[in-house]
Amino acid sequence: MPRKPGPGLCVHCVRKVAERNWDHVFPQSWYPDTTPDNLEKWKIPSCKKCNGEYGRLEEELGTLLSACIDPTKAQASGIWEKTLRSLDPSQGKDEKDKRIRAKRKERLLSQILEGDQIPSEGVYPGLGERWGRPRREQHALLVPAKYLERIAEKVVRGLAYIQDGQLLGEDVEIEHLVVAEEEAERIEAVLAEYGSTLHRGPGVEVHRAVTPDDGVSSFSKITIWGQFVMYVSVIKHPSN
Ligand SMILES: [Zn+2]
C-alpha cells in the first residue's frame, strides 16, 4: 500500500480531491489488544476534511461506547483500559496533552446518568444492563444517534470499496437500523443463507450480503467487540 493514495475520489463524500489520506474503516484504537500484530487493517482513501471529521467523531463515540461494553470479553480486551488512559491527565506527554485528557475526563463524567435519570426506552439492543443490578446502582450514557448513523455509513462505504471496488454515490441510500434482539432472527437467517463473513481479528466481524440484482444494494451486520451490533442497509435506487 503506497504511503498516500494520491489524488482521486474520497470514499466518504465521493468528491474529487488533489490530496487524500488512508483512513481506517474501523478506528485503529478500536481494535482490541487480542488483534494479531500482522493483521492488515482495512483502509480507504479519504479527503482531509472527511478524515478529520471522522477522527473527532470516532474519538468521542469510542469513549462513550467503550464505557458501555462488557470489558471482560476477549473481543474487547484492552479497549476500556485504552479509554481510561486517554482520560488520565498524568499520562499526558506535555502540558497541552494533560489538559486535553483532563477535559475529556470532565466531559465524560458530566455525561453519566444514574438511577432514575436513566431513560427506560431507547436502550441500544445488547448494551442495556447485563449484570442484574438494581436501577439505583446502574449508570448510563446517552449516545447521539447521529454518531452511530455516521459510523455505520463509514463501514458500509468502506466495505463496498474494499470488497467490490465501488463508491456509493447519490443514488444510494444508507440506513442504520436499530434491531431488537428478538427481531434479529429473520435477518440472521437471510445473512446466513446469502451472506459472507469477514473478520478483522477477534474485535471486528461483518456479515454482509449483496443483492445480485444490482450488485450494490446490500445488508450488513457489523459486530464490534463481540457485543456492539449495527445493522446497515444500502439501497440503490433504480436509474431512469
Ligand atoms: Zn471526503
Boltz pocket constraint, residues with backbone or C-beta under 6 A from the ligand:
constraints:
  - pocket:
      binder: B
      contacts: [[A, 10], [A, 11], [A, 12], [A, 13], [A, 14], [A, 15], [A, 46], [A, 47], [A, 48], [A, 49], [A, 50], [A, 51]]
      max_distance: 6.0
